[in-house]
């Protein structure tokens, strides 16, 4: 036991004790440190105490006080660690709301704990990969589009000198577009490269994250300056 080193710290927020206990068991077996909360208030106290020490949060949407959506918003005001939402209904509107508020993924209840574990690991892998890009030998780590700078090595983005806080997913999408500046990148390619999953028709995930990115870049909805929509094809970004 003395040689075991705890991995990342994961916040689990759900008012159903059976679910938080179940997730604690599965996450602990994988070596993660787990913080359990049963309300939005408890979760905010844990977040304020742990701060940058948190590596990922699993949030139930239906909480007794603050909703998971409210909690997601508050987290995104300060932190960029991945957020996975738990939704009981499986309705697209819940998923879209969660993603548009800055969540990175969602799982519908009832869920298979092993599926959730796989999604947790996938999100944490993305964070590690963006923080420590080992495979960027000859590739450049910084792209400057004249007012918009993005650096893969430091995982930072600046718009006219002002730092823009991006989640790992948002960063990966923006990097992919900047890397292919002037070229149209399809929603399918974005989804499959960023999420590493097969793209399905009628998938709004990319669109919602693009909308969130535009908001962070202060883009006017009708005439975006940076990320352009090429209807029926995909998205592209050009140097200004």
Phi, psi and omega in degrees: 000327184299335182274352182286128177249127180294139178278219184290161177263128183239129177267126178243121183237113178200137182279355175268109186300325181300322182288314181296321179294319180298314181294323178300318180299309183295317181291321180294322178301325180280357177094007181277150171273130186244131172249121182258135175225148183247003179208165178296323181297313178301318182297317180297322178297317180295319181294316180296326181283316186276322179055235183293351180286347179277141182250339180193151176231139172248115187242128171282142180288317186268093178249157186292335182242273174285144174279163176300328178296314179299317181297317178301314179301315182294320178298315185292345175293334184233331191235155181244007181298152184298146177234128174248125181266142173254123179238134183279339190263333181073016180280142180302326184297323177296315182297314182295318178301314181298314181295321183290338178271357176114005176289156183259335183200170178213151177227135182268133175280148351289144184238160174274121182306327181292327177293317179296320177301319180297321180289322176300311181298320181297317180295317181291325176298319180298316180299314181296321183293321182284330181282329182230074183288091182288334189267012184263059185295292183265349183283147180283149183261350182228136177235132179240117181254025179074073182112333179241115178244137179226132185236117183287328182292319182262354182057044181239151177225134179233136175244111184050043176086349180264129182289133178251124180279119180240144172286164178305321180294312180300319180298315182297319179296313182296319179298316181299318179292318181293323180297330180251035186306138181085348179250149178278130176250123184289155176301323180298314180294317179302310184298312186290329179281324184276313183269346181057036177227161179290134181282136177245147178301156179062029178266114183270001187304312182296315182302317181294319179290325176297318179299318180295318178299316180299320179299317181293330179273003179067033183283133172292133186305319186276329181228073181296140183275324186260294185269110182264139175268127174254098191306130178079356182240302181164220184226153174213157179233140182232154177291136180266000000 
